Structure formats: C-alpha cells, structure tokens
Amino acid sequence: MSDKQSVSVIGLGSMGGALARAFLDAGHPTTVWNRTAAKADDLVAAGATRAATAGDAIWASDLVILCVLDYEAANALLEPNADMVKDRVIVNLTNGRPEQARRTGAWVTARGGAYLDGGIMAVPSMIGKPGAFVLYSGSGTAYERYEAALAAMAAPVYVGEDAGLAALNDLALLSAMYGAIAGARHATAMVGPERAPEFTTSLLIPWLRAMAAVLEPSEDEESPLDMQAVGLVNIAQGSRAEGVDDALLTHLLTPMRDIIAAGEGAVLTELVKEIR
Ligand code: NAP
C-alpha cells in the first residue's frame, strides 16, 4: 500500500491523461474516469483503478482532479453527483473564465465540498517536469492540505481565496503567450520558410528570452516612443514588402497613435498615419 494521498482524475484527454500519469509516476493511488473509456486503458495497465462512472471516481478519493474541455462539461459531470461532493476537494483544472470558476466553486461549497480552481501553465509533455506550474485559487485550507500531492503534476502556485483568481491570471498569461507566439509566427513569415528553422533556433528564441527582461518594472526609459513608432512603421512596411500581412503591427500602432496624439508631437502622428 502506498502512503501517498489517493487521487481521482476525471477527464483523460491530452492534458488529463498526462496529469493522471504524473500521479501514478509519483506513487499516488490513482482512480481514473473518462467519457470515452478506452482512453483509460494505458493508465489502468500502468496501475490506475478504473471507475465505472464519474460519480464513482468522485467517491473513490478525497482529492478529485477534474480536467475536461470546458465548464459546460465539468458542470455536467458534477451536477448529477451532488451527493458525492460532500467532504471532497474538487480541483477543477478545466480552462474557463473567473465567473465560471466562482459559480462552480459556490456550487461545490454549498454541497459540503471544498473547491480549488486551477490554471495549468504547461503543455502535457511538461507535466511532472521542472518548469511547469499550476495556478490555484479557492479554499486556502484545502490548498495547504493537498499542496504536496498537487506538486506531483507541476509546481503549485496559490493566488488567493477568490476562486476566480486562478482563471484570471491564467487567461492573462495565455493572452501574453498568444501575443508572443503570433509575433513569432509573423517573424518567421517575414524571413520565409527556407530561413525560418535556422532563424528560429539561432536568433528568434534567444531574442525572445533576452527581451523578457524588459518586462521587469523599471523607471528608465531606454526606448523612447518616437524611436519605437519609427521602428514599428518600418516593420509594417518591411512586412508588406515581403508579402506578409501587417495587421498584427497596425493593430499595435493604434494605441501608439493614441499615445502620440495625446502629446508626443505631430510629426509622429503623421508618420503613424502612413501605415493606416
Ligand atoms: P482534449 O484532449 O480535447 O480532451 C478533452 C477532454 O474533455 C476529454 O477527456 C473529453 O472526453 C472530455 N470531455 C469533453 N466534453 C465532455 C463532456 N461533455 N462530458 C465529459 N467529458 C467531456 O483536451 P485537453 O488538452 O485534455 O484539455 C483539457 C483541459 O486542459 C482544457 O480545459 C484545456 O484548456 C486545459 N489545458 C490543456 C493544455 C494542452 O496543451 N493540452 C494546456 C493547458 C491547459 P472524451 O475523451 O470522451 O472526448
């Protein structure tokens, strides 16, 4: 018998399957359930216990991880099992918005369970490895109790009692990621498919890593707005010259034009207009 916390994982898609695998690898007795039962087969072969229903999975462990496509699916799994939720800690790692997390949290709490909402800041191949982290919000008592077990999936980061805070921080971080990846895809389109692999490895990745440092709060203004406006216009025009759509950059120029119009001089306003 393992002395590790037993855990149930509901939802064994790309991410849920990786989470269940991480618990098994860390020696936690793990019960699994998935709507499409065959996705549990490899995990069961590796030592997991198959639950016949989602309700059985909730019943099987004090700590219940839920990781499905969206809140509609998560709520549809919880609601018919209202009687099972009492004294359980429901950790919902399904992506969603803060108000959805608060609503599901209130529903679980009203039925005598404790609720933690989570945002997974990793892709499945990162689960159980250094570098991955998961944001949690909701019951601080439940978090303290299960923090060590949750660490089997990824480094846990607690952001507060308001159940919506993990989702808020998750969506904000994903917004930064999508923005950065969109910029990176634009960059590789500019250099073209032939140069893109070498460009990505030797220039783009080191550049993005180095530039993350400029996000640190600082009083110094090393990059004046007029210089940035000129640069952006050049990038947009350079993109067009390579036959690459410049919508991403003209989108950035809109707030810059507004800042400039608010007091940085008519010359720059004219410059930015060139690109509209
Ligand atoms: P996925 O591979 O598409 O799996 C979706 C899961 O949801 C499957 O287990 C699926 O069951 C289940 N599901 C969907 N609708 C359902 C319903 N109505 N009733 C019961 N189960 C239902 O997606 P995933 O990558 O595992 O993503 C799961 C969650 O993790 C999402 O909220 C996602 O945002 C989050 N996440 C994913 C990643 C990633 O890179 N993959 C990264 C961070 C966070 P079936 O197998 O029966 O279809």
Residues whose N, C-alpha, C, O or C-beta is under 5 A from the ligand:
A	BS01	NAP	G11 L12 G13 S14 M15 G16 N34 R35 T36 C67 V68 L69 D70 A73 L93 T94 N95 I120 A122 V123 P124
